[in-house]
Amino acid sequence: MSRAVSTIEAGALETAAAAPMLAQVCDWAEINSGSRNLAGLERMAAVLADAFAPLPGRLALRDAALPGLGHNLHLAVRPDAPLQLLLTGHMDTVYGADHPFQRVTPVDAEGVMGGPGVADMKGGIAVMLAALRAFEASPLASRIGYEVIINADEELGSPGSAPLIAERAHGKRAALTYEPSLLPDGTFAC
């Protein structure tokens, strides 16, 4: 049984649908942000900081807990709101600066696009950002606080960002990660 979409929900969906997600993913995937490519990670962190800057709250690039790892983006919005959420993602990919897989292939007739980090997980970050912008435009925004952490070392097991994620997860009602969980054949990835 489905229910009708409320006016608030319809407005949020319209706002999110108008976001430049495809263009963002194409631009972001062209930045090599392999886990050990510190220059690429710094560039990616700066680009993401610019993209998230229009949201309210306090935005910072936080040092990793271990040396030799990239900065982690951290955004805190309405920390005193009664309901708190944590949204996470990662900017690093498995492709090093010298790996041949460096470019985005266009969307084909079936709607498929390829590129480093397109699905894992720069596409998820674009969806997260569009959803947050839509949420901020809704009349319900003042009721919910959230933190966003986009780490730079997930492909390495998050050794430099795990302490930040654990610290910021404390007291949250829910945590959402915007990484796809299904493989192309429909298999659940865990």
KEKE-3310 file (N, C-alpha, C; in steps of 0.2 Angstrom, whole numbers, plus 5000, padded with zeros to 4 digits):
npx = (5004:5003:5007:5001:5012:5018:5016:5027:5037:5036:5041:5054:5059:5058:5067:5079:5080:5083:5096:5114:5119:5124:5133:5142:5147:5154:5164:5170:5175:5185:5195:5209:5209:5215:5219:5232:5236:5240:5241:5230:5219:5219:5215:5203:5196:5196:5187:5176:5173:5170:5158:5150:5149:5139:5129:5121:5130:5145:5160:5174:5190:5197:5212:5219:5220:5232:5248:5252:5240:5225:5215:5200:5183:5172:5156:5146:5129:5117:5119:5113:5100:5085:5085:5098:5108:5120:5129:5139:5153:5165:5180:5190:5198:5202:5211:5227:5238:5245:5238:5230:5216:5208:5199:5182:5169:5157:5139:5130:5118:5110:5111:5122:5137:5155:5169:5183:5178:5165:5153:5158:5164:5158:5147:5137:5140:5136:5123:5120:5123:5114:5102:5103:5103:5090:5083:5087:5080:5067:5053:5055:5068:5074:5072:5080:5097:5113:5128:5141:5153:5166:5177:5195:5201:5195:5196:5207:5203:5200:5209:5214:5203:5194:5193:5188:5175:5169:5169:5160:5149:5143:5129:5120:5105:5103:5114:5119:5126:5132:5135:5134:5125:5123:5129:5132:5126:5116:5119:5121:5132:5143)
npy = (4994:5010:5027:5044:5057:5070:5088:5094:5084:5082:5095:5094:5083:5088:5099:5091:5084:5094:5096:5097:5084:5073:5081:5085:5072:5068:5078:5076:5063:5064:5069:5062:5053:5043:5033:5034:5045:5060:5073:5073:5069:5081:5090:5085:5086:5100:5103:5097:5103:5116:5113:5108:5120:5129:5124:5126:5128:5122:5120:5110:5105:5091:5085:5069:5055:5048:5050:5054:5052:5058:5074:5074:5078:5088:5092:5101:5103:5112:5107:5107:5103:5092:5080:5070:5066:5056:5057:5048:5046:5043:5050:5044:5033:5017:5019:5023:5037:5034:5024:5017:5019:5033:5042:5048:5039:5042:5043:5029:5022:5014:5021:5020:5025:5026:5027:5032:5030:5033:5026:5021:5032:5043:5046:5043:5053:5065:5062:5063:5076:5083:5079:5084:5098:5099:5095:5106:5116:5114:5116:5108:5108:5114:5106:5095:5090:5087:5078:5078:5067:5065:5054:5051:5039:5027:5016:5010:5005:5014:5019:5032:5040:5033:5036:5049:5047:5037:5045:5056:5049:5046:5047:5049:5047:5040:5033:5036:5029:5034:5024:5013:4997:4986:4975:4975:4964:4962:4956:4958:4968:4968)
npz = (5000:4995:5000:4998:4993:5003:5003:5008:5006:4992:4988:4993:4985:4972:4973:4976:4964:4955:4957:4952:4951:4941:4934:4944:4949:4937:4937:4949:4948:4939:4947:4953:4967:4974:4988:4993:4986:4991:4986:4977:4985:4993:4984:4981:4993:4995:4985:4988:5000:4996:4989:4999:5007:5006:5014:5030:5046:5054:5045:5042:5038:5044:5052:5049:5060:5060:5053:5035:5029:5020:5023:5032:5028:5038:5044:5054:5059:5067:5081:5093:5091:5094:5088:5081:5068:5059:5044:5032:5021:5009:5001:4995:4982:4975:4965:4961:4957:4946:4940:4926:4924:4924:4919:4915:4908:4896:4899:4893:4881:4890:4901:4909:4917:4918:4928:4939:4955:4953:4957:4969:4979:4974:4968:4978:4987:4980:4979:4993:4996:4988:4994:5007:5004:4999:5010:5019:5013:5017:5028:5039:5043:5054:5065:5066:5068:5061:5057:5045:5039:5028:5024:5020:5019:5018:5009:5014:5025:5035:5044:5049:5051:5058:5073:5073:5067:5076:5087:5083:5081:5093:5102:5092:5083:5072:5059:5042:5028:5012:5002:4988:4990:4983:4971:4953:4948:4957:4969:4986:4994:5007)
capx = (5000:5007:5003:5002:5018:5015:5018:5034:5041:5036:5046:5061:5060:5059:5074:5084:5080:5086:5103:5118:5122:5128:5139:5146:5150:5159:5169:5174:5178:5191:5200:5212:5209:5217:5220:5239:5238:5239:5239:5223:5215:5219:5211:5196:5194:5194:5181:5170:5172:5167:5152:5146:5150:5132:5125:5123:5134:5152:5163:5181:5194:5201:5218:5219:5223:5238:5251:5252:5233:5222:5210:5193:5178:5167:5151:5141:5124:5112:5121:5108:5093:5084:5086:5104:5110:5127:5130:5146:5155:5172:5182:5196:5197:5207:5215:5233:5239:5248:5233:5227:5209:5208:5194:5175:5166:5150:5133:5128:5111:5107:5111:5128:5143:5160:5174:5185:5174:5158:5149:5161:5157:5157:5140:5134:5142:5132:5116:5120:5123:5107:5097:5104:5101:5083:5081:5088:5075:5061:5051:5057:5075:5076:5071:5085:5104:5117:5135:5143:5160:5168:5184:5200:5205:5190:5198:5213:5201:5199:5214:5215:5197:5189:5192:5183:5169:5167:5168:5155:5143:5140:5123:5116:5099:5105:5120:5118:5132:5129:5139:5130:5126:5122:5133:5129:5121:5110:5121:5122:5139:5144)
capy = (5000:5017:5033:5050:5061:5076:5094:5095:5079:5084:5100:5091:5079:5093:5102:5087:5082:5099:5097:5095:5078:5070:5085:5084:5066:5068:5082:5073:5057:5066:5070:5056:5054:5037:5033:5037:5051:5065:5079:5072:5070:5088:5094:5083:5089:5107:5104:5095:5108:5121:5110:5108:5126:5133:5122:5129:5125:5123:5115:5110:5099:5088:5080:5061:5053:5045:5054:5052:5051:5065:5077:5072:5084:5087:5097:5100:5107:5112:5102:5107:5100:5087:5074:5071:5061:5056:5055:5047:5044:5043:5053:5041:5028:5012:5020:5027:5042:5031:5019:5019:5021:5040:5046:5046:5037:5045:5039:5026:5022:5011:5025:5018:5029:5023:5032:5031:5033:5035:5022:5020:5033:5050:5047:5044:5060:5069:5061:5066:5084:5085:5077:5089:5104:5099:5095:5113:5121:5112:5119:5104:5108:5117:5101:5090:5092:5082:5079:5074:5065:5062:5053:5051:5033:5021:5011:5008:5003:5020:5020:5039:5043:5029:5039:5055:5044:5035:5051:5060:5044:5046:5051:5050:5043:5035:5035:5034:5030:5034:5020:5008:4991:4981:4974:4975:4958:4962:4954:4962:4969:4970)
capz = (5000:4995:5002:4994:4995:5006:5000:5010:5003:4985:4987:4994:4979:4967:4975:4975:4957:4951:4959:4947:4953:4936:4932:4950:4949:4932:4939:4955:4946:4936:4951:4956:4974:4977:4996:4995:4982:4995:4982:4974:4991:4996:4979:4982:5000:4994:4980:4992:5005:4992:4987:5005:5011:5006:5020:5037:5051:5054:5041:5043:5035:5050:5051:5050:5067:5058:5047:5029:5026:5019:5028:5032:5029:5044:5044:5060:5058:5073:5086:5099:5089:5098:5084:5078:5063:5056:5037:5031:5015:5008:4995:4992:4978:4975:4959:4962:4953:4940:4937:4919:4925:4926:4915:4915:4901:4896:4900:4887:4880:4895:4907:4913:4916:4922:4930:4946:4961:4951:4961:4975:4981:4973:4966:4984:4990:4976:4982:5000:4996:4985:4999:5012:5001:4999:5017:5022:5010:5020:5034:5045:5044:5061:5070:5065:5068:5058:5055:5039:5038:5022:5025:5015:5020:5019:5005:5018:5032:5039:5050:5051:5052:5063:5079:5072:5065:5082:5092:5081:5081:5099:5103:5086:5082:5066:5054:5035:5023:5005:4997:4986:4993:4978:4965:4947:4947:4962:4975:4992:4996:5014)
cpx = (5004:5003:5005:5008:5015:5018:5025:5039:5041:5041:5053:5063:5062:5066:5079:5085:5083:5094:5108:5122:5127:5134:5144:5150:5155:5165:5173:5177:5184:5196:5203:5213:5210:5220:5227:5241:5236:5237:5232:5218:5214:5214:5204:5193:5192:5188:5175:5168:5168:5159:5147:5145:5143:5128:5126:5127:5141:5156:5170:5184:5199:5207:5216:5222:5230:5241:5251:5245:5230:5217:5203:5188:5173:5163:5147:5136:5119:5114:5117:5101:5092:5085:5093:5106:5117:5126:5137:5147:5162:5174:5188:5194:5202:5212:5221:5234:5242:5244:5230:5219:5208:5202:5187:5173:5159:5144:5131:5120:5107:5108:5117:5134:5148:5165:5177:5181:5167:5153:5151:5166:5155:5150:5135:5135:5137:5125:5115:5119:5116:5102:5097:5102:5093:5080:5081:5083:5068:5059:5053:5064:5077:5075:5076:5092:5107:5124:5136:5151:5161:5175:5188:5203:5201:5193:5204:5210:5199:5203:5215:5209:5192:5188:5187:5176:5166:5165:5161:5148:5139:5134:5118:5110:5100:5111:5118:5124:5129:5133:5134:5131:5125:5127:5129:5124:5116:5113:5122:5129:5139:5151)
cpy = (5006:5022:5039:5054:5068:5082:5095:5090:5080:5090:5098:5087:5083:5097:5098:5085:5087:5100:5094:5089:5074:5074:5085:5078:5065:5072:5079:5067:5058:5068:5064:5057:5047:5038:5036:5043:5058:5072:5079:5072:5077:5092:5092:5085:5096:5107:5102:5100:5114:5119:5110:5115:5130:5130:5126:5125:5126:5118:5116:5104:5097:5084:5073:5060:5050:5049:5050:5050:5058:5067:5074:5078:5083:5093:5096:5105:5106:5107:5102:5105:5094:5080:5075:5065:5061:5053:5054:5045:5044:5046:5049:5035:5023:5014:5025:5032:5039:5025:5021:5021:5028:5044:5043:5044:5040:5040:5036:5025:5019:5015:5024:5023:5026:5029:5030:5034:5035:5032:5022:5026:5041:5051:5047:5050:5065:5069:5064:5073:5086:5084:5083:5096:5105:5099:5103:5118:5119:5115:5115:5104:5110:5111:5096:5093:5086:5084:5075:5073:5062:5061:5051:5044:5027:5015:5007:5005:5008:5021:5027:5043:5039:5033:5045:5052:5041:5040:5055:5055:5044:5050:5052:5045:5038:5038:5032:5034:5029:5030:5015:5001:4985:4981:4974:4969:4957:4959:4959:4963:4971:4971)
cpz = (5000:4998:4998:4997:4997:5002:5001:5006:4995:4983:4988:4988:4973:4967:4973:4968:4953:4952:4953:4948:4947:4935:4938:4950:4943:4934:4944:4953:4942:4940:4954:4963:4977:4984:4997:4990:4986:4991:4979:4979:4993:4991:4980:4988:4999:4990:4984:4997:5002:4991:4994:5009:5011:5012:5026:5041:5051:5050:5042:5040:5041:5048:5052:5057:5066:5053:5041:5026:5025:5024:5027:5033:5034:5044:5050:5059:5064:5078:5092:5097:5093:5095:5080:5074:5061:5049:5035:5023:5014:5001:4991:4987:4978:4969:4961:4956:4946:4937:4930:4919:4928:4924:4916:4908:4901:4897:4893:4887:4886:4902:4912:4911:4920:4923:4937:4951:4959:4956:4968:4977:4980:4971:4973:4987:4986:4978:4989:5000:4993:4990:5005:5010:5001:5006:5020:5019:5013:5026:5040:5047:5051:5066:5071:5064:5064:5057:5049:5040:5032:5023:5019:5015:5020:5015:5009:5024:5037:5045:5053:5053:5057:5070:5078:5071:5072:5087:5090:5081:5087:5100:5097:5086:5077:5062:5047:5031:5016:5000:4995:4989:4989:4972:4959:4945:4952:4968:4980:4994:5003:5016)
residu = (MET:SER:ARG:ALA:VAL:SER:THR:ILE:GLU:ALA:GLY:ALA:LEU:GLU:THR:ALA:ALA:ALA:ALA:PRO:MET:LEU:ALA:GLN:VAL:CYS:ASP:TRP:ALA:GLU:ILE:ASN:SER:GLY:SER:ARG:ASN:LEU:ALA:GLY:LEU:GLU:ARG:MET:ALA:ALA:VAL:LEU:ALA:ASP:ALA:PHE:ALA:PRO:LEU:PRO:GLY:ARG:LEU:ALA:LEU:ARG:ASP:ALA:ALA:LEU:PRO:GLY:LEU:GLY:HIS:ASN:LEU:HIS:LEU:ALA:VAL:ARG:PRO:ASP:ALA:PRO:LEU:GLN:LEU:LEU:LEU:THR:GLY:HIS:MET:ASP:THR:VAL:TYR:GLY:ALA:ASP:HIS:PRO:PHE:GLN:ARG:VAL:THR:PRO:VAL:ASP:ALA:GLU:GLY:VAL:MET:GLY:GLY:PRO:GLY:VAL:ALA:ASP:MET:LYS:GLY:GLY:ILE:ALA:VAL:MET:LEU:ALA:ALA:LEU:ARG:ALA:PHE:GLU:ALA:SER:PRO:LEU:ALA:SER:ARG:ILE:GLY:TYR:GLU:VAL:ILE:ILE:ASN:ALA:ASP:GLU:GLU:LEU:GLY:SER:PRO:GLY:SER:ALA:PRO:LEU:ILE:ALA:GLU:ARG:ALA:HIS:GLY:LYS:ARG:ALA:ALA:LEU:THR:TYR:GLU:PRO:SER:LEU:LEU:PRO:ASP:GLY:THR:PHE:ALA:CYS)
# end
